[in-house]
């Protein structure tokens, strides 16, 4: 299977690119994990690409990964690797960050608190293979779409779409805390004009959702890599509370799914109207 899917609109293109890096549930044959698959699935942003399918109806481009984020996480810096996971030294210096400390760096160490993903150390060659065949192609595809839109329109809005557990656990900064319906992030106004971030939040608030900005998430590698608001490149991260649209244990949509998807489509419609003014 290809590492990602890229969907284009049938009609005129607008400078909107949505990407869902964590909703893939195709497990490559060489994964070699030791925990249960349903434990791994708890890290997946199940169905998020489908919730944002309205993107292509609005004239935007939709990119989503087919592989799971627990195999390799495109929303981490490529050197955010915990050296403890490796069978041999990495050939260049590593920079494991806070996420690696929580067991969720580039290569995920913990499926859940106290549930390690692997019963073995990983070779440098297999991690490099995941970077070359999954991580890099995903980023190259995303960058190409953003560059193309920016070149044609002089501006591009990028939405990096995710879902979050309804309550934080020990693998984050908010254990035991109930999360809002949506969290929209722009790394404290550095990856997007704040007015755009607020606009997206207001589009969802009109349906009664509790939407917070940069709380509990600031955003991560993807929006930091591509958001350059001074150059007309705006990247925001949207996290949807999973309890809004699915049974978190069984990973299946709940009755409200269609309504939530419709509200997200209305938000995209508002963004389309803003961009095409
Ligand atoms: Zn995610």
Boltz pocket constraint, residues with backbone or C-beta under 6 A from the ligand:
constraints:
  - pocket:
      binder: B
      contacts: [[A, 22], [A, 43], [A, 45], [A, 161], [A, 162], [A, 163]]
      max_distance: 6.0
